[in-house]
Amino acid sequence: MSATELASPAVTQMKKVCLLTEIPRLGARVVKTAAHGNIAVFRNAEDEVFALEDKCPHKGGPLSQGIVYGKRVACPLHNWNIELADGCALAPDQGCAKSFAVQVQDGTVYLDI
Amino acid sequence: MKKMKLVMVGNGMAGVRALEELLKISPDLYEITVFGAEPHANYNRILLSPVLAGEMTIKEIMLNDVDWYEANGIKLHLNKKVVKIDRVKREVQAEDGTVEPYDRLLLATGSNPFILPVPGKDLPGVIAYRDIADTQAMIDAAAKYKHAVVIGGGLLGLEAANGLKLRGMDVTVVHIMPWLMERQLDRVAAGMLQKSLEDKGLKFALEKHTAELTAGPDGRVAAIKFKDGSELPADLVVMAVGIRPNTALAESAGIYVNRGIVVNDTMQTYDPKIYAVGECVAHRGIAYGLVAPLFEMAKVCANHLAHMGIGLYKGSVTSTKLKVTGVDLFSAGNFTGGPDTEEITLNDPVGGIYKKLVLQDNKIIGGVMYGDTADGSWYFQLLKDKQDVHEIRDHLMFGQNHLGNVGHQGQNKAAAMADTAEVCGCNGVCKGTIVKAIKEKGLFSLEDVRKHTKASSSCGSCTGLVEQLLASTVGGAYQPADTAAKPMCGCTDHTHEEVRAAIRANKLLTHEVTYKFLEWRTPNGCASCRPAINYYMLSTWPHEAVDDSQSRFINERAHANIQKDGTYSVVPRMWGGVTTAHELRKIADVVDKYKIPTVKVTGGQRIDLLGVKKEDLPGVWKDLDMPSGHAYGKSLRTVKTCVGSEWCRFGTQDSTRMGIELEHDLFGMWSPHKVKLAVSGCPRNCAEAGIKDVGVIGVDSGWEIYVAGNGGIKTEVAQFLVKVKTHEEVLEYSGAFLQLYREEARYLDRTIHWLSRVGLDYVKKHVVEDAENRKALYARLKFAVKDYADPWRERAEGKVAKQDFEMLSV
């Protein structure tokens, strides 16, 4: 979910990740978590942020390393195109990476895990 | 804003394709209504023959079912024939009184079969071959009756005859001309075709003029009588003598019609609010009856309806393939030739192979193939691209050189493969899977097959085979893309060349400016065009264009090769493949310190450290203290060398030194694809220079330079460019060749792909014959690589983007 559409938990219950500016535009950072493994936090050209498990539904490629464009990322291993909003592959490919709620407040990125 | 109303009359393949294209690029612009005269949604008309032959069912050939229309918010009127267009009120009216207003009208009324005006043409049992109803009528007749006569020995007639024969009927094909398929075949090929169809049990009555059809006692057709007095029994007569554009509706509305509904290059009729596509259209005087041109029209029409206004339809060259199992036949363009044309023929009547190519001004303008059509798509590509073939003329007839292709057991004839045989060795896709997908999912293009099956989507070595499968499954509907005019990707209609020219002419230096200037459809491109644009800007405006690392593939962003588990591999540069005890000791220490699991010697004479964690990369580079080998980049990879005259008893030249000099000279060179070099010290060629982008071979009197070799997916032997005397000349000629490639090739072209388009003569003209141009090219290359900083050192010293390598935690 993008930050603006999010209607869920208050930021206070979410985990602070980094400053928005610490994620490259049209890029991602990897967040190590105990419970969910690696999570990729993406930032697009409009400064929207998205969080997906860092694992392509195809062969587990690290999505964080892919090329981000529009609201999608292309997996670096075999070029599957994944929607950042829900983690699902573009047809005709099938499968979804788990997505997490994430939001930006006062320039800081918070992740709901 | 209120949506505009788009009404489409006709629910066939061309029209629906136009809607699909429109929905892709501008889904919210129109409220769409469709009228179809048939009770079915959109089906794949070209697969009616396999249905008749019992190889497929109606259900399998549906392209868009009723749900598709609903899902896309399209109002569908089936079984309603539109009878009136009121251009003043801008509305159409159907037979049953249904009225729909329009802002834009799209006519896709298709064509009608031509019925011979002979007595008895309206008798029961006399039908055309056009739609599902006709096909069903034939299937029903085959169950009850014995004698079938098909009038018309063209593509459709033969497919109908074959289907009826397979359903057990005794079939005679009646044809007015001296040989079959005279619009697609010459006499020799047609003779071979007739022979093989006769072997299947079909009968032929050539040069016969139908006089009348007569009825039996039950009122149904019983016989066909010819002008020469002879006659044949006939319980079923299928007229397949051609089609006529269905223009009645347009004509009744006063729209200009000449053979078909006359349209301009944006598919507009004389009333600019009314568009027309498909078989009902006459474009530049031609009415097309094959699917491929109709799809091209659909795309242009959609583009214009979406207010993009870029696409123009300029007519099509078409090719034909007969869909009769076991008959291999291909024809394209002008195959009869004329006074200014030349022909190359190969004729092996016993082996059942006939090939003819027609050339004009060293370009293929047409061809016919029978028995062996494996290279049909390749010839057709050369024809469409108007490529000069004089350099390959001596072996043109033997087809594209498949010898170097690997990954599919040396097969290059798809027809000969079993359904279980693997076509795509990268993704493990078998022939049966591909054919099934083509049929069931209604695929028409290589791109479609790649998307749905993954076949040919990785290394591409099986592309030829997949093209053959497409051609044999959908027939003439498969047309290889016009590579010369292919848009870069879905984000634009511009070709690579157009984009490059714009970057040069307008000095575009950033992605943002380029996308805006070229009116990209997406805000920041896609994973396919972004790296290309980045390269085009950098290679055109070195030291000025902004290198956007987020537009580079991960390997070039991380300066290491990503592996299947997300770790990276590190290959330090070893100039000319020469190393020292000191370097090896450092490498060994790094392997120990970072617990690197695999150490491997590469094919390019250096050492690969595999399984390095991303966060360890800067440390590894710092401890190695060796320059990047760029084993990850579209850039200079290695210069492989043999030891040469310094040690070798056969060596005539110091190949090692030459190699090291070349590698230093080209260090920091980004290119459309990877670039590999080799230098051998004598013609024994131990450095394997014959399969490199630039291969240099020392001889006693100097150096021979070979270019555009490739040892990968398809083995390509490098071609001799020039012989020179000095090391300096080797640097200048090699550099100039590579600079020309850097400036002109499309992104992801290897040197051979580019060279096979432009030809070796072109390269010689610019690099060998024109000394001034060579020096200018070389100077531009030297300028581009000037002051190149080793990327590993920069990152090891923490000068660049530390955050690229660090993980976060919560």
Interface residues (C-beta under 8 A of the other chain):
Chain A: K15 K16 V17 C18 E22 P24 R25 L26 G27 R29 V30 V31 K32 T33 N38 V41 A45 E46 K59 G60 G61 P62 Q65 G66 I67 V68 Y69 G70 R72 A74 P76 L77 H78 N79 N81 P92 L111 I113
Chain B: K451 H452 S458 T522 P523 N524 G525 C526 A527 R530 P531 S549 Q550 S551 F553 I554 R557 A558 I562 K564 G566 A801 Q803 D804 M807 L808 S809 V810
